[in-house]
Amino acid sequence: MLRLNRARSFAVVLLWLVLAVAAGPYTVRLEEVTQAGQEVQLPAGAESARVADLLNPAGAEDPLPLAVIWTPRTEGERILPDQQEEIRQVAFRLADGAAPVLAQDGRAMTAVITAGPADLPAELARIRETAATAASTTVHLAGPAAAQADLDGAFSQTDGTLLIVALGGVLVILLLVYRSVLMPLLATAASLLALAAACAALYTLARSGLLQVDGQTQGIVFVLVVGASTDYALLLAARYREERTGKPDTSTAMKAACRATAPPVLASAATIACAMITLAFSDLPGEQALGPAVAIAMACCALVSLTFLPAALILCGQRVLRPSSPRGTAAMWTRIARATARRPRRVWAGCLLALVAGASFAPLLSQSGVPLHQALPAGAPSAAGHEVMARHFPAGTASPLAIVASAAQAADVRDRISATPGVAAVAAPLPGPEGRSQILATLMDAPDSAIARNTVDRLRGSLAGTGALVGGQSAQLADLHQASVRGHRLIMPLVLVVVLAVLIVLLRCLLLPLLLVAAAWVSLFTAFGVAALLFRLVSASAATEPAVVLFSFVFLVALGVDYNIFLVHRIRAEAVRHGTLAGVQRGVQTTSGVISAAGLILAATFAALTVMPLLYLAQIGCVVAIGVLIDTLLVRLFLVPALILDLGHCAWWPTRLTRDIALSASGPQPAQGVDAAGRPATSASAP
């Protein structure tokens, strides 16, 4: 490993500053290539994708359906005949052939037209202005075009907010941990450098068409880079402080610190990156793109943490290494380690019982999905328009299903569609592509609701044997939901295998990695259970998207194992020299402070996702933040050390440490820990 003196450190820092100047603008410019909205990208071979190909063989971007709704300015009144005529004239100016429909209660009229997708906000503003010329009426916009505009606008306004919230939370925790300004500034600088490098790489790939970046990917990369970079900075600084006590030469101490820190940092980054790469096996393009983006981001985090940060710490000297926690706090970790060592079986059994109790509520978390009008920010115009639409018309009016059938069977297909529960209206067959007929069907329920997906399933069942294909928004979302659930069955086991492989390579044993993965699995379901209860309390519903479960699973398994990597790697290093029992105590005492602070920071950064405009991103942030806290404060601090203590030398099966063999030959030895200051505990120094 490179030996850094002050001259080399200055050169490394200067190089990174030059790169920061070059890459920094891409943190903002990434938005230029970011698809902010929730673009529907269908899995290959889906029935709705076949319909889309038939109706749009050129693959051009189709305009989005838009429902323009007129209601009287005075609520509860009916639309008068002269107003109806004026609305018809206005609708004709909006789109040739637009025919407004009067609601059965006579209190609203609607016309379904198309808008966008290019320059959608400006076009909707023009449509609203034109529609408002109908006297004594109030205009509402609903449907996919209106929802897409609200979604794009909300994402475009939150990128800066997300970064400010994430960095603000990190700075507050770092100031409390270090009680100085210099180290928090260094950690923040490392985070921003890693973020700039990651954004520059993602921008280049997205601009060249090699990688898709959307608002979801951008938000997750932002919080993950800030959290992971800060965690790695804490780990390196803590080990550097430790090495400085015995090595007054800063270069020698930093070399030792980097040598000890690099394996867990690289293993941590590799675990997250490899776990996310498994998303490449998903059928959904949006999920496939997230894996490479996160892998690139984690590579940037590890690179900055092992190059820029060591050089910056050497240049700053002793001033940056104030105690990370008061002596009383350090003594607390010592007491916890010794209490766990006295009754390890009781400790891990109690922890497991608490985790199982929380996990028992996990079935409350439903993957039925959340309609977009409910997932958008409160007060979104399209959500208000949807509510008006649902009061006066079938909720699926703005986005009907498109059924393609042979011309000879069109009449029979239309009859079957009309007889399907959940279908509100069926239009007469129209000439379609390749000599077929196209039939539009309006659903009673919101097109992106679980009920609408069930209607699509029933409709496809009733049309079996006719050769008819069901497409449209509801059918597309049904196919996406099925593909997402189907992908989970493959990706989740792959994530566990990948994480297990990384742990086996790092720890050079089999039993302990299996236990660590099992602990991460149990704590994952505990996080789901606690989050489900929280969602019920806040919104009276624990419904979420399948993507929330998948992404939360991947992140929590990878991140949960991360903290155990930091802990168990140190335990193994100490156990090689002092035996397993002493190694556990020394590992817990020396890492508890820094890992607990790192866990709080990562939880805070993921909690920053709650400022995102889309509900399911906020839910991902909430679930991951809860899971990280559970892993940090319960699994890593109590469960894992207690399991290793109870297993003793068997924890490293099928291998066995040389020091354990020597201790077994010489008879039982008292476990020697360290005192509150981090020194070997003796009869004189033990508290």
C-alpha positions as CSV (number, residue, x, y, z in Angstrom):
1,M,0.0,0.0,0.0
2,L,1.2,3.5,-0.9
3,R,3.2,5.2,1.9
4,L,1.8,8.7,2.2
5,N,4.1,11.5,3.4
6,R,3.1,15.1,3.5
7,A,4.3,15.8,-0.1
8,R,2.5,12.8,-1.5
9,S,-0.6,13.6,0.5
10,F,-0.6,17.1,-0.9
11,A,-0.3,15.8,-4.4
12,V,-3.2,13.3,-3.9
13,V,-5.5,16.0,-2.4
14,L,-4.6,18.4,-5.2
15,L,-5.4,15.8,-7.8
16,W,-8.8,15.2,-6.2
17,L,-9.5,18.9,-6.1
18,V,-8.8,19.2,-9.8
19,L,-11.1,16.2,-10.5
20,A,-13.7,17.9,-8.3
21,V,-13.6,21.1,-10.3
22,A,-14.0,19.0,-13.5
23,A,-16.7,16.6,-12.2
24,G,-18.6,18.9,-9.8
25,P,-20.9,20.5,-12.4
26,Y,-22.2,17.0,-13.3
27,T,-23.9,16.8,-10.0
28,V,-26.3,19.4,-11.3
29,R,-26.1,18.4,-15.0
30,L,-27.1,14.8,-14.3
31,E,-30.7,16.2,-14.2
32,E,-30.3,16.9,-18.0
33,V,-30.3,13.2,-18.7
34,T,-32.6,12.1,-15.9
35,Q,-36.0,10.8,-16.7
36,A,-37.8,12.3,-13.8
37,G,-41.2,10.7,-14.3
38,Q,-42.5,7.2,-14.0
39,E,-42.1,6.1,-17.6
40,V,-43.8,2.7,-18.3
41,Q,-41.1,0.3,-19.6
42,L,-42.7,-3.0,-20.3
43,P,-41.0,-6.4,-20.0
44,A,-40.3,-8.0,-23.3
45,G,-43.1,-10.4,-24.4
46,A,-45.8,-9.0,-22.1
47,E,-49.3,-9.0,-23.7
48,S,-49.6,-5.2,-23.2
49,A,-46.3,-4.7,-24.9
50,R,-47.5,-6.7,-28.0
51,V,-50.6,-4.5,-28.1
52,A,-48.4,-1.4,-27.9
53,D,-46.2,-2.7,-30.8
54,L,-49.3,-3.4,-32.9
55,L,-50.8,0.0,-32.3
56,N,-47.5,1.8,-32.6
57,P,-45.2,-0.3,-34.8
58,A,-42.7,2.7,-35.3
59,G,-42.1,2.9,-31.6
60,A,-42.7,6.7,-31.5
61,E,-43.5,8.4,-28.3
62,D,-47.3,8.5,-28.1
63,P,-49.2,11.4,-26.7
64,L,-50.6,10.7,-23.2
65,P,-54.3,10.6,-22.5
66,L,-55.7,13.7,-20.7
67,A,-59.2,14.2,-19.3
68,V,-60.4,17.8,-19.2
69,I,-63.3,18.1,-16.7
70,W,-65.7,21.0,-16.4
71,T,-67.8,21.6,-13.3
72,P,-70.0,24.6,-12.3
73,R,-68.2,27.1,-10.1
74,T,-70.9,26.7,-7.5
75,E,-70.6,23.2,-6.1
76,G,-73.7,21.0,-6.4
77,E,-75.2,22.9,-9.4
78,R,-76.0,21.3,-12.7
79,I,-74.4,22.3,-16.0
80,L,-77.0,24.3,-17.9
81,P,-77.7,23.6,-21.6
82,D,-76.1,26.8,-22.8
83,Q,-73.0,25.9,-20.8
84,Q,-73.0,22.4,-22.3
85,E,-73.0,23.9,-25.8
86,E,-70.2,26.3,-24.9
87,I,-68.1,23.5,-23.5
88,R,-68.6,21.5,-26.7
89,Q,-67.2,24.4,-28.7
90,V,-64.2,24.8,-26.4
91,A,-63.5,21.1,-26.6
92,F,-63.5,21.3,-30.4
93,R,-60.9,24.0,-30.2
94,L,-58.8,21.8,-27.9
95,A,-58.8,18.8,-30.2
96,D,-60.6,18.0,-33.5
97,G,-63.3,15.4,-32.9
98,A,-63.3,15.9,-29.1
99,A,-66.8,15.1,-27.9
100,P,-67.5,16.1,-24.2
101,V,-69.7,13.7,-22.2
102,L,-72.2,14.9,-19.6
103,A,-72.1,13.0,-16.3
104,Q,-75.2,11.1,-15.3
105,D,-75.8,13.5,-12.4
106,G,-75.5,16.5,-14.8
107,R,-72.9,18.2,-12.6
108,A,-69.8,17.7,-14.8
109,M,-68.7,17.3,-18.4
110,T,-65.4,15.7,-19.6
111,A,-63.5,15.3,-22.8
112,V,-60.6,12.9,-23.3
113,I,-57.9,14.3,-25.5
114,T,-54.1,13.7,-25.7
115,A,-51.1,15.9,-24.7
116,G,-47.3,15.7,-24.9
117,P,-45.1,14.0,-24.3
118,A,-42.8,16.8,-25.4
119,D,-43.0,20.1,-23.4
120,L,-45.9,18.7,-21.4
121,P,-46.2,21.4,-18.7
122,A,-46.5,24.2,-21.3
123,E,-49.0,22.3,-23.3
124,L,-51.1,21.5,-20.2
125,A,-51.0,25.2,-19.3
126,R,-52.3,26.1,-22.8
127,I,-55.1,23.5,-22.5
128,R,-56.1,24.7,-19.1
129,E,-56.2,28.3,-20.3
130,T,-58.3,27.4,-23.3
131,A,-60.7,25.2,-21.4
132,A,-61.2,27.9,-18.8
133,T,-62.8,30.1,-21.4
134,A,-66.1,28.2,-20.9
135,A,-68.1,30.7,-18.7
136,S,-68.9,30.0,-15.1
137,T,-67.0,26.7,-14.9
138,T,-64.1,25.3,-13.1
139,V,-61.5,23.2,-15.0
140,H,-59.7,20.2,-13.7
141,L,-57.1,18.0,-15.5
142,A,-56.8,14.3,-14.8
143,G,-55.3,11.2,-16.4
144,P,-51.8,10.0,-17.3
145,A,-50.7,13.3,-18.9
146,A,-51.7,15.4,-15.9
147,A,-50.1,12.9,-13.4
148,Q,-46.9,12.8,-15.5
149,A,-46.6,16.6,-15.4
150,D,-47.1,16.7,-11.7
151,L,-44.5,13.9,-11.2
152,D,-41.9,15.6,-13.4
153,G,-42.4,18.9,-11.7
154,A,-42.1,17.4,-8.2
155,F,-38.9,15.5,-9.0
156,S,-37.2,18.5,-10.6
157,Q,-37.7,20.5,-7.4
158,T,-36.4,18.0,-4.9
159,D,-32.9,17.1,-6.0
160,G,-31.3,20.0,-4.2
161,T,-33.6,19.5,-1.2
162,L,-32.6,15.9,-0.9
163,L,-28.9,16.6,-1.0
164,I,-29.3,19.4,1.6
165,V,-31.4,17.3,3.9
166,A,-29.0,14.3,3.7
167,L,-25.8,16.4,4.2
168,G,-27.5,18.4,7.0
169,G,-28.3,15.3,8.9
170,V,-24.8,14.0,8.5
171,L,-23.2,17.2,9.6
172,V,-25.3,17.4,12.8
173,I,-24.4,13.8,13.8
174,L,-20.7,14.3,13.0
175,L,-20.6,17.5,15.0
176,L,-22.1,15.6,18.0
177,V,-19.6,12.7,17.5
178,Y,-16.4,14.7,17.0
179,R,-17.3,18.0,18.9
180,S,-15.2,19.8,16.3
181,V,-15.6,21.2,12.8
182,L,-12.6,19.9,10.9
183,M,-13.4,16.1,10.8
184,P,-17.1,16.7,9.8
185,L,-15.9,19.0,7.0
186,L,-13.4,16.4,5.8
187,A,-16.1,13.7,5.8
188,T,-18.5,15.9,4.0
189,A,-15.8,16.8,1.4
190,A,-15.2,13.1,0.8
191,S,-18.9,12.5,0.3
192,L,-19.2,15.4,-2.2
193,L,-16.1,14.2,-4.1
194,A,-17.5,10.7,-4.4
195,L,-20.9,12.1,-5.4
196,A,-19.3,14.3,-8.1
197,A,-17.3,11.4,-9.5
198,A,-20.3,9.1,-9.5
199,C,-22.6,11.8,-11.1
200,A,-19.9,12.5,-13.8
201,A,-19.7,8.7,-14.6
202,L,-23.5,8.3,-14.7
203,Y,-24.0,11.4,-16.8
204,T,-21.4,10.1,-19.4
205,L,-23.1,6.7,-19.6
206,A,-26.6,8.2,-19.7
207,R,-25.6,10.7,-22.4
208,S,-24.1,7.9,-24.6
209,G,-27.3,5.8,-24.1
210,L,-25.5,3.0,-22.3
211,L,-27.4,3.5,-19.0
212,Q,-30.8,4.8,-18.1
213,V,-31.0,7.2,-15.1
214,D,-34.3,8.2,-13.6
215,G,-35.4,10.2,-10.6
216,Q,-35.5,7.0,-8.5
217,T,-31.9,6.1,-9.4
218,Q,-30.7,9.6,-8.8
219,G,-32.3,9.9,-5.4
220,I,-31.0,6.5,-4.2
221,V,-27.5,7.2,-5.4
222,F,-27.4,10.6,-3.7
223,V,-28.3,9.3,-0.2
224,L,-26.2,6.1,-0.6
225,V,-23.1,7.9,-1.6
226,V,-23.4,10.5,1.3
227,G,-24.1,7.7,3.9
228,A,-21.5,5.2,2.7
229,S,-18.7,7.7,2.2
230,T,-19.3,9.1,5.7
231,D,-19.3,5.7,7.2
232,Y,-16.0,4.8,5.6
233,A,-14.6,8.1,6.8
234,L,-15.6,7.3,10.4
235,L,-14.1,3.8,10.1
236,L,-10.7,5.1,8.7
237,A,-10.5,8.0,11.2
238,A,-11.2,5.8,14.2
239,R,-8.5,3.3,13.1
240,Y,-6.0,6.1,12.4
241,R,-6.6,7.5,15.9
242,E,-6.0,4.0,17.3
243,E,-2.7,3.5,15.3
244,R,-1.4,7.0,16.3
245,T,-1.3,5.9,20.0
246,G,1.5,3.5,19.3
247,K,3.0,5.0,16.1
248,P,3.9,8.7,16.5
249,D,4.9,8.9,12.8
250,T,1.8,9.9,10.9
251,S,2.8,8.2,7.7
252,T,3.4,4.8,9.4
253,A,0.2,5.2,11.4
254,M,-1.9,5.9,8.3
255,K,-0.3,3.0,6.4
256,A,-1.3,0.7,9.2
257,A,-4.8,2.2,9.4
258,C,-5.4,1.9,5.7
259,R,-4.1,-1.7,5.7
260,A,-6.6,-2.6,8.5
261,T,-9.5,-0.6,7.0
262,A,-9.2,-1.4,3.3
263,P,-10.5,-5.0,3.6
264,P,-13.8,-4.2,5.3
265,V,-14.3,-1.0,3.2
266,L,-13.7,-2.9,0.0
267,A,-15.8,-5.8,1.2
268,S,-18.6,-3.4,2.2
269,A,-18.6,-1.7,-1.2
270,A,-18.4,-5.0,-3.0
271,T,-21.3,-6.4,-1.0
272,I,-23.6,-3.5,-1.9
273,A,-22.4,-3.4,-5.5
274,C,-22.7,-7.1,-6.1
275,A,-26.1,-7.3,-4.4
276,M,-27.4,-4.5,-6.6
277,I,-26.0,-6.0,-9.8
278,T,-28.3,-8.9,-9.2
279,L,-31.1,-6.5,-10.3
280,A,-29.8,-7.2,-13.9
281,F,-31.9,-10.4,-13.7
282,S,-35.1,-8.3,-13.3
283,D,-37.5,-8.2,-16.2
284,L,-38.0,-4.4,-15.6
285,P,-35.6,-2.0,-17.4
286,G,-35.9,0.5,-14.5
287,E,-34.7,-2.0,-12.0
288,Q,-32.0,-3.3,-14.3
289,A,-30.5,0.2,-14.6
290,L,-30.3,0.8,-10.8
291,G,-27.8,-2.0,-10.2
292,P,-24.9,-0.6,-12.4
293,A,-25.6,2.9,-11.1
294,V,-25.2,1.9,-7.5
295,A,-22.1,-0.2,-8.3
296,I,-20.4,2.8,-9.9
297,A,-21.4,4.9,-6.9
298,M,-19.9,2.4,-4.4
299,A,-16.7,2.2,-6.4
300,C,-16.4,6.0,-6.1
301,C,-17.1,5.9,-2.4
302,A,-14.3,3.3,-1.8
303,L,-11.8,5.1,-4.0
304,V,-12.3,8.4,-2.3
305,S,-12.2,6.9,1.2
306,L,-8.9,5.1,0.6
307,T,-7.1,7.8,-1.3
308,F,-8.3,11.4,-0.7
309,L,-9.3,10.9,3.0
310,P,-6.0,9.4,4.2
311,A,-4.1,12.2,2.4
312,A,-6.3,14.8,3.9
313,L,-6.0,13.4,7.4
314,I,-2.2,13.4,7.2
315,L,-2.2,17.1,6.0
316,C,-4.6,18.1,8.9
317,G,-2.4,16.5,11.5
318,Q,-3.4,15.8,15.1
319,R,-6.0,18.6,15.2
320,V,-8.6,16.5,13.4
321,L,-8.3,13.6,15.8
322,R,-10.2,14.7,18.9
323,P,-11.8,11.9,20.9
324,S,-14.8,10.5,19.1
325,S,-16.8,10.0,22.2
326,P,-16.5,11.0,25.9
327,R,-14.8,8.6,28.3
328,G,-18.2,7.7,29.8
329,T,-19.5,6.6,26.4
330,A,-16.4,4.4,25.8
331,A,-16.9,2.9,29.2
332,M,-20.5,2.1,28.3
333,W,-19.3,0.0,25.3
334,T,-16.9,-1.8,27.7
335,R,-19.8,-2.6,30.1
336,I,-22.0,-3.9,27.3
337,A,-19.2,-6.1,26.0
338,R,-18.6,-7.6,29.4
339,A,-22.3,-8.0,30.2
340,T,-22.8,-9.9,26.9
341,A,-19.8,-12.1,27.7
342,R,-21.3,-13.2,31.0
343,R,-24.6,-14.5,29.6
344,P,-24.2,-14.7,25.8
345,R,-27.0,-17.3,25.3
346,R,-29.5,-15.2,27.2
347,V,-28.5,-12.2,25.2
348,W,-28.8,-13.7,21.7
349,A,-32.1,-15.5,22.6
350,G,-33.6,-12.2,23.9
351,C,-32.5,-10.4,20.8
352,L,-33.9,-13.1,18.6
353,L,-37.2,-13.0,20.4
354,A,-37.5,-9.2,20.0
355,L,-36.7,-9.6,16.3
356,V,-39.3,-12.3,15.8
357,A,-41.9,-10.2,17.6
358,G,-41.3,-7.3,15.2
359,A,-41.2,-9.6,12.2
360,S,-44.6,-11.0,13.1
361,F,-46.2,-7.8,11.8
362,A,-44.4,-8.1,8.4
363,P,-47.5,-9.7,6.7
364,L,-49.3,-6.3,7.2
365,L,-47.0,-4.8,4.5
366,S,-49.1,-5.4,1.4
367,Q,-47.5,-5.4,-2.1
368,S,-50.8,-4.5,-3.8
369,G,-49.5,-1.2,-5.0
370,V,-50.5,2.4,-4.5
371,P,-52.4,4.4,-7.2
372,L,-50.4,7.3,-8.5
373,H,-53.0,9.9,-7.4
374,Q,-52.4,8.7,-3.8
375,A,-48.7,8.6,-4.2
376,L,-48.2,12.1,-5.5
377,P,-47.6,15.0,-3.1
378,A,-50.7,16.4,-1.3
379,G,-52.3,19.1,-3.4
380,A,-51.1,17.9,-6.8
381,P,-53.5,19.2,-9.4
382,S,-53.8,15.8,-11.1
383,A,-54.8,14.2,-7.8
384,A,-57.5,16.8,-7.3
385,G,-58.7,16.2,-10.9
386,H,-58.8,12.5,-10.3
387,E,-61.1,13.0,-7.3
388,V,-63.4,15.2,-9.3
389,M,-63.4,12.6,-12.1
390,A,-64.2,9.7,-9.7
391,R,-67.2,11.6,-8.3
392,H,-68.9,12.1,-11.6
393,F,-67.5,9.5,-14.0
394,P,-66.0,6.0,-14.0
395,A,-62.5,6.4,-12.6
396,G,-61.0,4.8,-15.6
397,T,-62.5,7.2,-18.1
398,A,-59.2,9.0,-18.8
399,S,-57.3,5.9,-19.7
400,P,-59.4,3.1,-21.3
401,L,-58.1,-0.4,-22.1
402,A,-57.3,-1.1,-25.7
403,I,-58.3,-4.6,-26.9
404,V,-57.1,-5.8,-30.2
405,A,-59.1,-8.7,-31.8
406,S,-59.6,-10.2,-35.2
407,A,-62.3,-8.4,-37.2
408,A,-64.4,-11.7,-37.4
409,Q,-64.6,-12.1,-33.7
410,A,-64.9,-8.4,-32.8
411,A,-68.6,-8.6,-31.9
412,D,-68.1,-11.7,-29.7
413,V,-65.1,-10.1,-28.0
414,R,-67.1,-6.9,-27.3
415,D,-69.9,-8.9,-25.7
416,R,-67.4,-10.7,-23.4
417,I,-65.8,-7.4,-22.4
418,S,-69.2,-6.0,-21.5
419,A,-70.0,-9.0,-19.4
420,T,-66.8,-8.7,-17.4
421,P,-67.3,-7.3,-13.9
422,G,-65.4,-4.0,-13.4
423,V,-65.9,-2.8,-17.0
424,A,-68.1,0.4,-17.0
425,A,-68.5,0.9,-20.8
426,V,-67.3,-0.6,-24.1
427,A,-67.0,1.4,-27.4
428,A,-67.9,0.1,-30.8
429,P,-65.1,-1.8,-32.6
430,L,-62.9,0.4,-34.8
431,P,-60.6,-0.6,-37.6
432,G,-57.2,-1.6,-36.1
433,P,-53.8,-2.6,-37.3
434,E,-53.1,-5.6,-39.6
435,G,-56.8,-6.0,-40.5
436,R,-57.8,-6.4,-36.8
437,S,-60.3,-4.4,-34.8
438,Q,-59.6,-2.2,-31.8
439,I,-62.1,-2.0,-28.9
440,L,-61.8,0.6,-26.1
441,A,-63.1,-0.4,-22.7
442,T,-63.5,2.0,-19.7
443,L,-63.0,0.6,-16.2
444,M,-65.0,1.5,-13.2
445,D,-61.8,1.9,-11.1
446,A,-58.6,4.0,-11.3
447,P,-56.5,2.5,-14.0
448,D,-53.4,2.1,-11.7
449,S,-55.3,0.5,-8.8
450,A,-55.1,-3.1,-7.7
451,I,-58.8,-3.5,-8.4
452,A,-58.2,-2.4,-12.0
453,R,-55.4,-5.0,-12.3
454,N,-57.8,-7.7,-11.1
455,T,-60.3,-6.6,-13.7
456,V,-57.6,-7.0,-16.4
457,D,-56.9,-10.5,-15.1
458,R,-60.6,-11.4,-15.3
459,L,-60.9,-9.8,-18.7
460,R,-58.0,-11.8,-20.1
461,G,-59.5,-15.0,-18.6
462,S,-62.9,-14.3,-20.3
463,L,-61.1,-13.6,-23.6
464,A,-59.1,-16.8,-23.5
465,G,-59.3,-18.7,-26.8
466,T,-60.4,-15.7,-28.9
467,G,-56.8,-14.5,-29.7
468,A,-57.7,-11.0,-28.4
469,L,-54.9,-9.0,-26.7
470,V,-55.5,-6.6,-23.8
471,G,-53.4,-3.4,-23.7
472,G,-53.6,0.1,-22.3
473,Q,-52.4,1.6,-19.0
474,S,-54.1,-0.8,-16.6
475,A,-52.9,-3.8,-18.6
476,Q,-49.4,-2.4,-18.7
477,L,-49.4,-1.9,-15.0
478,A,-50.7,-5.4,-14.4
479,D,-47.9,-6.9,-16.5
480,L,-45.3,-4.7,-14.7
481,H,-46.7,-5.9,-11.3
482,Q,-46.5,-9.6,-12.3
483,A,-43.0,-9.2,-13.7
484,S,-41.9,-7.4,-10.5
485,V,-43.2,-10.1,-8.2
486,R,-41.8,-12.9,-10.5
487,G,-38.4,-11.2,-10.5
488,H,-38.3,-11.1,-6.7
489,R,-38.3,-14.9,-6.5
490,L,-35.1,-15.0,-8.5
491,I,-33.3,-11.9,-7.3
492,M,-33.8,-12.3,-3.5
493,P,-32.0,-15.7,-3.3
494,L,-29.3,-14.4,-5.6
495,V,-28.6,-11.5,-3.2
496,L,-28.3,-13.9,-0.3
497,V,-25.9,-16.1,-2.2
498,V,-23.8,-13.0,-3.3
499,V,-23.6,-11.7,0.3
500,L,-22.7,-15.1,1.7
501,A,-19.9,-15.5,-0.9
502,V,-18.4,-12.1,0.1
503,L,-18.5,-13.0,3.8
504,I,-16.9,-16.4,3.2
505,V,-14.0,-14.9,1.3
506,L,-13.5,-12.1,3.9
507,L,-13.8,-14.3,7.1
508,R,-12.4,-17.5,5.6
509,C,-15.0,-19.7,7.3
510,L,-18.5,-21.0,6.7
511,L,-20.6,-21.1,9.9
512,L,-20.3,-17.5,10.9
513,P,-21.2,-16.1,7.4
514,L,-24.3,-18.3,7.4
515,L,-25.3,-16.9,10.8
516,L,-24.7,-13.3,9.7
517,V,-26.9,-13.8,6.6
518,A,-29.6,-15.4,8.7
519,A,-29.4,-12.5,11.2
520,A,-29.7,-10.0,8.3
521,W,-32.8,-12.0,7.0
522,V,-34.6,-11.9,10.3
523,S,-33.8,-8.2,10.9
524,L,-35.1,-7.5,7.4
525,F,-38.6,-8.8,8.3
526,T,-38.5,-7.0,11.6
527,A,-37.9,-3.8,9.7
528,F,-40.9,-4.7,7.4
529,G,-43.0,-5.3,10.4
530,V,-42.1,-2.1,12.2
531,A,-42.5,-0.1,9.0
532,A,-45.9,-1.6,8.4
533,L,-47.1,-0.5,11.8
534,L,-45.8,3.0,11.2
535,F,-47.5,3.2,7.8
536,R,-50.7,2.1,9.4
537,L,-50.4,4.8,12.1
538,V,-49.5,7.6,9.6
539,S,-51.7,6.8,6.6
540,A,-54.1,4.1,7.8
541,S,-52.7,1.8,5.0
542,A,-49.7,-0.4,4.8
543,A,-50.0,-0.9,1.0
544,T,-46.8,-0.4,-1.0
545,E,-45.2,-1.3,-4.3
546,P,-43.3,-4.6,-5.0
547,A,-40.3,-2.4,-5.8
548,V,-40.3,-1.1,-2.2
549,V,-40.0,-4.7,-0.9
550,L,-37.3,-5.6,-3.5
551,F,-35.1,-2.5,-3.0
552,S,-35.5,-2.6,0.8
553,F,-34.5,-6.2,0.8
554,V,-31.4,-5.6,-1.3
555,F,-30.3,-2.6,0.7
556,L,-31.0,-4.0,4.1
557,V,-29.3,-7.4,3.5
558,A,-26.3,-5.6,2.0
559,L,-26.1,-2.8,4.5
560,G,-27.0,-5.0,7.5
561,V,-24.1,-7.3,6.6
562,D,-21.9,-4.3,6.1
563,Y,-21.9,-3.3,9.8
564,N,-21.3,-6.9,10.7
565,I,-18.4,-6.9,8.2
566,F,-16.9,-4.0,10.1
567,L,-17.4,-5.7,13.5
568,V,-16.6,-9.3,12.6
569,H,-13.5,-8.4,10.6
570,R,-12.1,-6.6,13.7
571,I,-13.2,-9.5,15.9
572,R,-11.3,-12.0,13.7
573,A,-8.2,-9.8,13.7
574,E,-8.2,-9.6,17.5
575,A,-9.1,-13.3,17.9
576,V,-6.1,-14.3,15.8
577,R,-3.9,-12.7,18.4
578,H,-5.9,-13.1,21.6
579,G,-8.4,-16.0,21.0
580,T,-12.1,-15.8,20.2
581,L,-13.5,-14.9,23.6
582,A,-11.1,-12.0,24.1
583,G,-11.4,-11.1,20.4
584,V,-15.1,-10.6,20.7
585,Q,-14.8,-8.3,23.7
586,R,-12.0,-6.3,22.2
587,G,-13.8,-6.0,18.8
588,V,-17.0,-4.8,20.4
589,Q,-15.3,-2.3,22.6
590,T,-13.2,-0.8,19.9
591,T,-15.8,-0.6,17.1
592,S,-19.1,0.0,18.9
593,G,-18.7,3.8,19.0
594,V,-17.7,4.3,15.4
595,I,-20.2,1.7,14.0
596,S,-23.1,3.1,16.0
597,A,-22.3,6.6,14.7
598,A,-22.0,5.2,11.2
599,G,-25.4,3.5,11.5
600,L,-27.1,6.6,12.7
601,I,-25.6,8.5,9.8
602,L,-26.7,6.0,7.2
603,A,-30.2,5.8,8.8
604,A,-30.4,9.6,8.7
605,T,-29.4,9.8,5.0
606,F,-31.9,7.2,3.9
607,A,-34.6,9.0,6.0
608,A,-33.9,12.0,3.8
609,L,-35.7,10.1,1.0
610,T,-38.9,10.9,2.8
611,V,-38.7,14.4,1.2
612,M,-39.0,12.8,-2.3
613,P,-42.3,13.5,-4.0
614,L,-43.3,9.9,-4.7
615,L,-44.7,7.8,-1.9
616,Y,-42.8,4.6,-2.6
617,L,-39.4,6.3,-2.5
618,A,-40.3,7.8,0.9
619,Q,-41.4,4.3,2.0
620,I,-38.0,2.8,0.8
621,G,-36.2,5.5,2.9
622,C,-38.4,4.7,5.9
623,V,-38.0,0.9,5.8
624,V,-34.2,1.1,5.2
625,A,-33.7,3.7,8.0
626,I,-35.6,1.5,10.4
627,G,-33.7,-1.6,9.3
628,V,-30.3,0.1,9.6
629,L,-31.1,1.2,13.2
630,I,-32.2,-2.4,14.1
631,D,-29.0,-3.8,12.6
632,T,-26.8,-1.2,14.2
633,L,-28.2,-1.1,17.7
634,L,-29.5,-4.6,18.2
635,V,-28.1,-7.1,15.8
636,R,-24.5,-5.8,15.6
637,L,-24.2,-4.7,19.2
638,F,-25.8,-7.7,21.0
639,L,-27.0,-10.5,18.7
640,V,-23.8,-11.2,16.7
641,P,-21.3,-10.9,19.5
642,A,-23.4,-13.1,21.8
643,L,-23.7,-15.8,19.1
644,I,-19.9,-15.8,18.6
645,L,-19.3,-15.9,22.3
646,D,-21.7,-18.8,22.7
647,L,-20.1,-20.7,19.9
648,G,-16.6,-20.0,20.9
649,H,-13.9,-21.3,18.6
650,C,-16.6,-23.2,16.7
651,A,-17.8,-19.9,15.2
652,W,-14.9,-20.2,12.7
653,W,-15.9,-23.6,11.4
654,P,-14.6,-25.4,9.4
655,T,-11.3,-23.6,10.2
656,R,-9.9,-23.0,13.7
657,L,-7.7,-20.2,14.8
658,T,-4.2,-21.0,16.0
659,R,-4.6,-18.9,19.1
660,D,-7.8,-20.8,20.1
661,I,-5.9,-24.1,19.8
662,A,-3.1,-22.8,21.9
663,L,-5.5,-21.5,24.6
664,S,-7.3,-24.9,24.6
665,A,-4.0,-26.7,25.2
666,S,-3.0,-24.4,28.1
667,G,-6.4,-24.6,29.8
668,P,-9.2,-22.0,30.3
669,Q,-8.0,-18.4,30.2
670,P,-9.8,-15.3,31.3
671,A,-11.0,-13.1,28.4
672,Q,-8.9,-10.0,28.3
673,G,-10.7,-7.0,26.9
674,V,-9.7,-3.4,26.7
675,D,-10.4,-0.5,29.0
676,A,-12.5,2.6,28.2
677,A,-9.6,4.3,26.6
678,G,-9.0,1.4,24.2
679,R,-5.9,0.0,26.1
680,P,-5.5,-3.7,27.1
681,A,-7.4,-4.2,30.3
682,T,-5.3,-5.2,33.2
683,S,-5.9,-5.5,36.9
684,A,-4.8,-1.9,37.2
685,S,-6.5,-0.4,34.2
686,A,-9.8,-2.4,34.2
687,P,-12.7,-0.2,35.2
